[in-house]
Amino acid sequence: MHTAIVTGATRGIGHAIAKALLESGSRVMITGRSQDGVNEALAQLGAFAKDGTHLAGLAVDVRDRASVEVMVAETVARFGSLNTLINNAGVGVFSEVEKTTDEDWHSVIDTNLTGVFYCSRAAIPVIRAAGGGWIINIASLAGRNYFANGGAYCASKAGLVAFTESMMLEVRNDDIRVSVVMPGSVATEFMGPSGHQAADSWKLTSDDIAQTVADLLKHSSRSLPSKVEIRPAKTR
Ligand SMILES: NC(=O)c1ccc[n+]([C@@H]2O[C@H](COP(=O)([O-])OP(=O)(O)OC[C@H]3O[C@@H](n4cnc5c(N)ncnc54)[C@H](OP(=O)(O)O)[C@@H]3O)[C@@H](O)[C@H]2O)c1
């Protein structure tokens, strides 16, 4: 039975990935920072789970190493193994460098980069013990196409692309496949609720990214698409 952790699955892309994994019959552990947020997502996602044993949730801040280690241990305790880690949790703060506070900088780097390191380090031995699996990191095209007022975010995602590729080379011979998915604009609450659904209609949807992840997981064991760039087909 395929088992997965999806970090940051209370809404947006992580929520859609959790839904897609549940629909394919996987057992899924979802996380977010608050218990209320996780409970709400559990209630929404329950309908897609095969039965009550397929879905669980924990309040885990990926910046907190100890909580991340509990997340991995709890997943194994509940589901018996861990095959796939989806590092999706992320935040963005967009401001000029001279106006970026220490708190903003650390929030972005600690979540988007250090959090992925904590989760991956905790998961690798457990995925290896399960006979192999996947780690899929949700980065961004901002990790390649840099822009003004995006210093912390672009740096976190460029760092994540580099981290992911290095980790991929390290563990590929242990049957652990590591991929980075780099989406362009996705219509989520990431930049705050736009309130203009029509204005967002050109953007990717969370389900588009979930489909990308689901497709990766279907690749034959010979094949490792290690970097996927996905962007809206049109710009407006
Ligand atoms: N939307 C885009 O245009 C876009 C484009 C490219 C890449 N991405 C990337 O895609 C990922 C998901 O973004 P999204 O658009 O779905 O954003 P979102 O709607 O704001 O969702 C972010 C998720 O991350 C969780 N989260 C944030 N900080 C966390 C932390 N410290 N520990 C655990 N969970 C945390 C949030 O849960 P709680 O608030 O409940 O903690 C939420 O579930 C991010 O890595 C983002 O950088 C987004």
PDBQT file of the ligand as one rigid body, heavy atoms in Angstrom, charges set to zero:
ROOT
HETATM    1  N1  LIG A 301       0.618  29.708  -5.967  1.00  0.00    +0.000 N 
HETATM    2  C1  LIG A 301       1.614  29.870  -6.840  1.00  0.00    +0.000 C 
HETATM    3  O1  LIG A 301       1.533  30.674  -7.788  1.00  0.00    +0.000 OA
HETATM    4  C2  LIG A 301       2.863  29.035  -6.702  1.00  0.00    +0.000 A 
HETATM    5  C3  LIG A 301       3.759  29.013  -7.791  1.00  0.00    +0.000 A 
HETATM    6  C4  LIG A 301       4.923  28.264  -7.694  1.00  0.00    +0.000 A 
HETATM    7  C5  LIG A 301       5.197  27.559  -6.546  1.00  0.00    +0.000 A 
HETATM    8  N2  LIG A 301       4.316  27.602  -5.491  1.00  0.00    +0.000 N 
HETATM    9  C6  LIG A 301       4.694  26.842  -4.296  1.00  0.00    +0.000 C 
HETATM   10  O2  LIG A 301       3.706  25.873  -4.049  1.00  0.00    +0.000 OA
HETATM   11  C7  LIG A 301       3.654  25.578  -2.658  1.00  0.00    +0.000 C 
HETATM   12  C8  LIG A 301       2.218  25.677  -2.178  1.00  0.00    +0.000 C 
HETATM   13  O3  LIG A 301       1.750  26.988  -2.448  1.00  0.00    +0.000 OA
HETATM   14  P1  LIG A 301       0.199  27.370  -2.533  1.00  0.00    +0.000 P 
HETATM   15  O4  LIG A 301       0.070  28.310  -3.672  1.00  0.00    +0.000 OA
HETATM   16  O5  LIG A 301      -0.654  26.172  -2.453  1.00  0.00    +0.000 OA
HETATM   17  O6  LIG A 301       0.088  28.257  -1.190  1.00  0.00    +0.000 OA
HETATM   18  P2  LIG A 301      -1.041  28.365  -0.058  1.00  0.00    +0.000 P 
HETATM   19  O7  LIG A 301      -2.391  28.233  -0.671  1.00  0.00    +0.000 OA
HETATM   20  O8  LIG A 301      -0.699  29.594   0.709  1.00  0.00    +0.000 OA
HETATM   21  O9  LIG A 301      -0.761  27.066   0.842  1.00  0.00    +0.000 OA
HETATM   22  C9  LIG A 301       0.448  26.947   1.556  1.00  0.00    +0.000 C 
HETATM   23  C10 LIG A 301       0.369  25.722   2.444  1.00  0.00    +0.000 C 
HETATM   24  O10 LIG A 301       1.601  25.633   3.188  1.00  0.00    +0.000 OA
HETATM   25  C11 LIG A 301       1.294  25.507   4.565  1.00  0.00    +0.000 C 
HETATM   26  N3  LIG A 301       2.388  26.082   5.351  1.00  0.00    +0.000 N 
HETATM   27  C12 LIG A 301       2.901  27.332   5.292  1.00  0.00    +0.000 A 
HETATM   28  N4  LIG A 301       3.925  27.457   6.154  1.00  0.00    +0.000 NA
HETATM   29  C13 LIG A 301       4.068  26.261   6.763  1.00  0.00    +0.000 A 
HETATM   30  C14 LIG A 301       4.956  25.758   7.748  1.00  0.00    +0.000 A 
HETATM   31  N5  LIG A 301       5.914  26.515   8.290  1.00  0.00    +0.000 N 
HETATM   32  N6  LIG A 301       4.809  24.476   8.144  1.00  0.00    +0.000 NA
HETATM   33  C15 LIG A 301       3.846  23.693   7.612  1.00  0.00    +0.000 A 
HETATM   34  N7  LIG A 301       2.985  24.106   6.684  1.00  0.00    +0.000 NA
HETATM   35  C16 LIG A 301       3.086  25.382   6.261  1.00  0.00    +0.000 A 
HETATM   36  C17 LIG A 301      -0.049  26.205   4.729  1.00  0.00    +0.000 C 
HETATM   37  O11 LIG A 301      -0.747  25.671   5.828  1.00  0.00    +0.000 OA
HETATM   38  P3  LIG A 301      -1.122  26.478   7.179  1.00  0.00    +0.000 P 
HETATM   39  O12 LIG A 301      -1.301  27.930   6.807  1.00  0.00    +0.000 OA
HETATM   40  O13 LIG A 301      -2.374  25.792   7.592  1.00  0.00    +0.000 OA
HETATM   41  O14 LIG A 301       0.040  26.237   8.048  1.00  0.00    +0.000 OA
HETATM   42  C18 LIG A 301      -0.758  25.789   3.445  1.00  0.00    +0.000 C 
HETATM   43  O15 LIG A 301      -1.327  24.512   3.587  1.00  0.00    +0.000 OA
HETATM   44  C19 LIG A 301       4.598  26.575  -1.985  1.00  0.00    +0.000 C 
HETATM   45  O16 LIG A 301       5.838  25.944  -1.737  1.00  0.00    +0.000 OA
HETATM   46  C20 LIG A 301       4.762  27.665  -3.030  1.00  0.00    +0.000 C 
HETATM   47  O17 LIG A 301       5.998  28.333  -2.911  1.00  0.00    +0.000 OA
HETATM   48  C21 LIG A 301       3.159  28.318  -5.551  1.00  0.00    +0.000 A 
ENDROOT
TORSDOF 0
